[in-house]
Amino acid sequence: MKTPRRAASPVLAAARATFTLAGALGAAVAGAVGYLSLRVARTAVTPAVRVADVAVHGFDTAAQTITLARTPDTVLPGRYGLFTGGTERYLKLGAVLAEDGLSVRRKLLTEVDAGTEIAPFAAFSGWYWLSPEELHVPFTTVSVGTPVGACPAWLFPAAGAAADTWVIAVHGRGTTRAEVLRAVPVLHEEGLPVLCVSYRNDGEAPRSRSGHYGLGATEWRDVDAAVAWALRNGARRVLLMGWSMGGAIVLQVALNSSHAEHIAGVVLESPVVDWRLVLGFQAQRMRVPSPVTRLAMGALGRSWTSRVIRRGDPISLDDLDIVSRAGELDHPILLLHSDDDGFVPADASHRLAAERPDLVTLESFRTARHTKLWNYDERRWNEAIREWLRERSLTSGA
């Protein structure tokens, strides 16, 4: 005769139910955290688009002024640009004429006619010049062969006699060659040819297989191809100059290029020196929990998650951490960064300068925002570059 099965006690049944529920909740939370971390990682490597996030309150065609919502950028002194209605209209902005707690009125340097319609939201920019023609400096459009195909570039030859030291200027994340045009006048005055390059997935150059950024880990090969192109076309030495992610790119060129002996120096503007610091800072601003951020960084470096995130090879954040690799650097570096950058913290730039005072000259700004140092204080920015070049005999002084 079978012994009747004893029913579980109410306490034991409740415990089992609790553990089952906890396990299900834990799995759900873990799944949600994992999904969110992949989304965060994917955002980091997805080519950015310009966001119109500044409200336009109005403009005065008689006074040639425009009133914008007050933000940390729109209140900055100096010359800037404003994209209104996508890329259809671009306005140059001058001095701040009036401000209060909500708005800023600035001088328009681009004439706006009566009846002109301007979109209610715009994108504030530090580019200033959109096309090379605006500089009134001779240039040609050239094509640089790279591992992903032909990448367009602008070449501004030296004035007068041919110079054997060229500058290769590299733009940052979510921008194009127009970003680097601000550097051309001072470099041209110093007698240096300037090659303003494009690279994979920037909207002008060909797409890579993944169609996503490598944060410098892949793009450096396109810039290295530009170095080779310059050496074949008259350069004997090159200066690498990079803005933001472009800084991360040129640092990888300096560390990995087979042409390293021809690199005379590196100039960095608001550079990414350590991606972990930047990604952590951005995640904190977006209130992403720290565990999610750590998982996202880890996902970038693992083969299977990298294939999900960007359909490409994993990205080693260790390789992109130039502070930890400071001992490998061989070239003099001029580093321009603002302690009030607001997007790429200057901490890593300060650490790099402290690690390699023999190579790194740090020109530290305040108030200026990310990649807007020229806009904020053009004279100081130009003079810092001019002095650094002349001290190292890298300019003809033309």
TAKA-V51129 format. One record per residue. N is the residue number from 0. PHI is phi in degrees with one decimal (NA if undefined). Layout:
# TAKA-V51129
n=N phi=PHI
n=N phi=PHI
This chain:
# TAKA-V51129
n=0 phi=NA
n=1 phi=-70.9
n=2 phi=-80.4
n=3 phi=-58.7
n=4 phi=-71.9
n=5 phi=-76.1
n=6 phi=-69.1
n=7 phi=-64.6
n=8 phi=-66.1
n=9 phi=-55.8
n=10 phi=-67.3
n=11 phi=-65.4
n=12 phi=-61.5
n=13 phi=-65.0
n=14 phi=-64.9
n=15 phi=-61.3
n=16 phi=-61.6
n=17 phi=-64.3
n=18 phi=-65.5
n=19 phi=-62.6
n=20 phi=-64.4
n=21 phi=-61.6
n=22 phi=-63.1
n=23 phi=-64.9
n=24 phi=-64.6
n=25 phi=-62.4
n=26 phi=-63.7
n=27 phi=-64.9
n=28 phi=-63.8
n=29 phi=-60.6
n=30 phi=-64.0
n=31 phi=-65.4
n=32 phi=-64.1
n=33 phi=-62.4
n=34 phi=-63.3
n=35 phi=-63.5
n=36 phi=-63.7
n=37 phi=-65.9
n=38 phi=-65.3
n=39 phi=-62.5
n=40 phi=-62.9
n=41 phi=-64.5
n=42 phi=-60.4
n=43 phi=-62.6
n=44 phi=-106.7
n=45 phi=-84.9
n=46 phi=-51.4
n=47 phi=-79.3
n=48 phi=-117.9
n=49 phi=-69.2
n=50 phi=-109.8
n=51 phi=-84.4
n=52 phi=-120.8
n=53 phi=-111.8
n=54 phi=-72.6
n=55 phi=-99.1
n=56 phi=-82.2
n=57 phi=158.1
n=58 phi=-144.8
n=59 phi=-119.6
n=60 phi=-72.3
n=61 phi=-69.8
n=62 phi=-88.5
n=63 phi=55.0
n=64 phi=-132.7
n=65 phi=-137.3
n=66 phi=-112.7
n=67 phi=-121.3
n=68 phi=-62.1
n=69 phi=-76.1
n=70 phi=-137.9
n=71 phi=-58.8
n=72 phi=-87.8
n=73 phi=-67.0
n=74 phi=-89.6
n=75 phi=-68.3
n=76 phi=-71.2
n=77 phi=116.9
n=78 phi=-109.2
n=79 phi=-142.3
n=80 phi=-133.3
n=81 phi=-141.5
n=82 phi=-86.4
n=83 phi=-121.6
n=84 phi=67.9
n=85 phi=73.5
n=86 phi=-104.2
n=87 phi=-69.7
n=88 phi=-137.6
n=89 phi=-132.1
n=90 phi=-113.9
n=91 phi=-88.8
n=92 phi=-113.1
n=93 phi=-107.6
n=94 phi=-64.6
n=95 phi=-75.4
n=96 phi=-99.9
n=97 phi=-160.7
n=98 phi=-156.4
n=99 phi=-141.1
n=100 phi=-70.1
n=101 phi=-118.0
n=102 phi=-142.0
n=103 phi=-136.9
n=104 phi=-106.1
n=105 phi=-123.1
n=106 phi=-73.0
n=107 phi=-87.7
n=108 phi=-98.4
n=109 phi=-104.7
n=110 phi=-67.7
n=111 phi=-117.0
n=112 phi=-83.7
n=113 phi=-61.3
n=114 phi=89.7
n=115 phi=-68.0
n=116 phi=-99.2
n=117 phi=-122.1
n=118 phi=-58.8
n=119 phi=-69.8
n=120 phi=-129.8
n=121 phi=-141.4
n=122 phi=-114.2
n=123 phi=-78.2
n=124 phi=-137.8
n=125 phi=-100.1
n=126 phi=-58.8
n=127 phi=72.0
n=128 phi=-97.3
n=129 phi=-96.6
n=130 phi=-135.3
n=131 phi=-65.4
n=132 phi=-60.2
n=133 phi=-66.5
n=134 phi=-80.9
n=135 phi=56.4
n=136 phi=-122.0
n=137 phi=-57.2
n=138 phi=-154.9
n=139 phi=-132.9
n=140 phi=-95.2
n=141 phi=-125.2
n=142 phi=-124.8
n=143 phi=-107.7
n=144 phi=-73.7
n=145 phi=-131.3
n=146 phi=-59.5
n=147 phi=-102.9
n=148 phi=125.9
n=149 phi=-76.8
n=150 phi=-107.7
n=151 phi=-71.4
n=152 phi=-149.0
n=153 phi=-103.9
n=154 phi=-113.2
n=155 phi=-101.3
n=156 phi=-67.3
n=157 phi=-69.6
n=158 phi=-75.4
n=159 phi=76.5
n=160 phi=-64.5
n=161 phi=-64.2
n=162 phi=-110.7
n=163 phi=-98.6
n=164 phi=-109.4
n=165 phi=-108.7
n=166 phi=-106.7
n=167 phi=-109.3
n=168 phi=-101.4
n=169 phi=-124.7
n=170 phi=-77.3
n=171 phi=-100.9
n=172 phi=-67.8
n=173 phi=71.9
n=174 phi=-129.1
n=175 phi=-132.4
n=176 phi=-56.4
n=177 phi=-58.6
n=178 phi=-58.8
n=179 phi=-88.3
n=180 phi=-60.4
n=181 phi=-60.7
n=182 phi=-85.7
n=183 phi=-62.1
n=184 phi=-57.3
n=185 phi=-68.3
n=186 phi=-69.0
n=187 phi=-64.8
n=188 phi=-61.6
n=189 phi=-87.6
n=190 phi=79.3
n=191 phi=-109.2
n=192 phi=-65.4
n=193 phi=-126.9
n=194 phi=-110.0
n=195 phi=-94.9
n=196 phi=-104.8
n=197 phi=-114.6
n=198 phi=-149.6
n=199 phi=-46.6
n=200 phi=69.7
n=201 phi=-93.1
n=202 phi=95.3
n=203 phi=-115.0
n=204 phi=-83.4
n=205 phi=-62.4
n=206 phi=-77.7
n=207 phi=-82.9
n=208 phi=-59.7
n=209 phi=-79.9
n=210 phi=74.5
n=211 phi=-124.4
n=212 phi=-66.8
n=213 phi=-108.5
n=214 phi=61.2
n=215 phi=110.7
n=216 phi=-71.2
n=217 phi=-115.4
n=218 phi=-63.4
n=219 phi=-60.6
n=220 phi=-66.9
n=221 phi=-69.5
n=222 phi=-69.9
n=223 phi=-62.8
n=224 phi=-64.0
n=225 phi=-67.8
n=226 phi=-60.6
n=227 phi=-61.4
n=228 phi=-61.2
n=229 phi=-62.0
n=230 phi=-65.8
n=231 phi=-76.5
n=232 phi=-114.8
n=233 phi=120.0
n=234 phi=-76.3
n=235 phi=-109.1
n=236 phi=-137.1
n=237 phi=-131.0
n=238 phi=-106.2
n=239 phi=-98.3
n=240 phi=-131.8
n=241 phi=-137.0
n=242 phi=-105.4
n=243 phi=53.4
n=244 phi=-62.0
n=245 phi=-60.4
n=246 phi=-66.3
n=247 phi=-61.6
n=248 phi=-65.8
n=249 phi=-69.0
n=250 phi=-65.9
n=251 phi=-67.5
n=252 phi=-61.9
n=253 phi=-59.7
n=254 phi=-85.8
n=255 phi=-116.2
n=256 phi=-67.6
n=257 phi=-75.7
n=258 phi=-102.9
n=259 phi=-57.0
n=260 phi=-68.9
n=261 phi=-94.3
n=262 phi=-83.8
n=263 phi=-89.4
n=264 phi=171.8
n=265 phi=-135.3
n=266 phi=-117.9
n=267 phi=-122.0
n=268 phi=-118.8
n=269 phi=49.1
n=270 phi=-81.4
n=271 phi=-86.9
n=272 phi=-100.6
n=273 phi=-146.1
n=274 phi=-66.1
n=275 phi=-60.3
n=276 phi=-62.7
n=277 phi=-67.8
n=278 phi=-63.8
n=279 phi=-64.8
n=280 phi=-64.8
n=281 phi=-66.0
n=282 phi=-64.3
n=283 phi=-64.3
n=284 phi=-61.7
n=285 phi=-89.4
n=286 phi=60.5
n=287 phi=-80.9
n=288 phi=-58.2
n=289 phi=-55.6
n=290 phi=-59.7
n=291 phi=-65.5
n=292 phi=-62.1
n=293 phi=-63.7
n=294 phi=-64.2
n=295 phi=-63.1
n=296 phi=-63.4
n=297 phi=-64.6
n=298 phi=-63.1
n=299 phi=-63.1
n=300 phi=-97.9
n=301 phi=-102.4
n=302 phi=-61.1
n=303 phi=-70.7
n=304 phi=-72.9
n=305 phi=-63.2
n=306 phi=-65.0
n=307 phi=-72.2
n=308 phi=-73.5
n=309 phi=-135.7
n=310 phi=52.4
n=311 phi=-149.8
n=312 phi=-69.4
n=313 phi=-63.1
n=314 phi=-106.0
n=315 phi=-86.5
n=316 phi=-68.9
n=317 phi=-64.4
n=318 phi=-64.5
n=319 phi=-90.4
n=320 phi=-89.3
n=321 phi=-79.0
n=322 phi=-63.3
n=323 phi=-70.8
n=324 phi=-102.8
n=325 phi=-56.4
n=326 phi=-65.5
n=327 phi=-85.7
n=328 phi=-72.3
n=329 phi=-126.1
n=330 phi=-109.8
n=331 phi=-63.4
n=332 phi=-130.0
n=333 phi=-102.6
n=334 phi=-118.7
n=335 phi=-109.9
n=336 phi=-151.3
n=337 phi=-102.9
n=338 phi=-69.2
n=339 phi=-109.0
n=340 phi=-51.4
n=341 phi=83.2
n=342 phi=-135.7
n=343 phi=-115.2
n=344 phi=-56.7
n=345 phi=-81.2
n=346 phi=-54.6
n=347 phi=-66.4
n=348 phi=-64.4
n=349 phi=-63.3
n=350 phi=-66.1
n=351 phi=-64.4
n=352 phi=-63.4
n=353 phi=-70.8
n=354 phi=-71.2
n=355 phi=-130.0
n=356 phi=-64.4
n=357 phi=-73.3
n=358 phi=-115.6
n=359 phi=-100.0
n=360 phi=-106.3
n=361 phi=-101.4
n=362 phi=-104.6
n=363 phi=-95.2
n=364 phi=-104.8
n=365 phi=-125.5
n=366 phi=72.1
n=367 phi=-56.4
n=368 phi=-100.8
n=369 phi=-57.7
n=370 phi=55.2
n=371 phi=-122.5
n=372 phi=-69.4
n=373 phi=-60.1
n=374 phi=-61.6
n=375 phi=-72.2
n=376 phi=-146.3
n=377 phi=-58.9
n=378 phi=-63.5
n=379 phi=-65.5
n=380 phi=-60.6
n=381 phi=-62.1
n=382 phi=-67.5
n=383 phi=-62.1
n=384 phi=-68.7
n=385 phi=-59.5
n=386 phi=-64.8
n=387 phi=-63.6
n=388 phi=-63.3
n=389 phi=-69.4
n=390 phi=-62.5
n=391 phi=-106.1
n=392 phi=53.8
n=393 phi=-102.1
n=394 phi=-136.4
n=395 phi=-89.4
n=396 phi=69.1
n=397 phi=-66.8
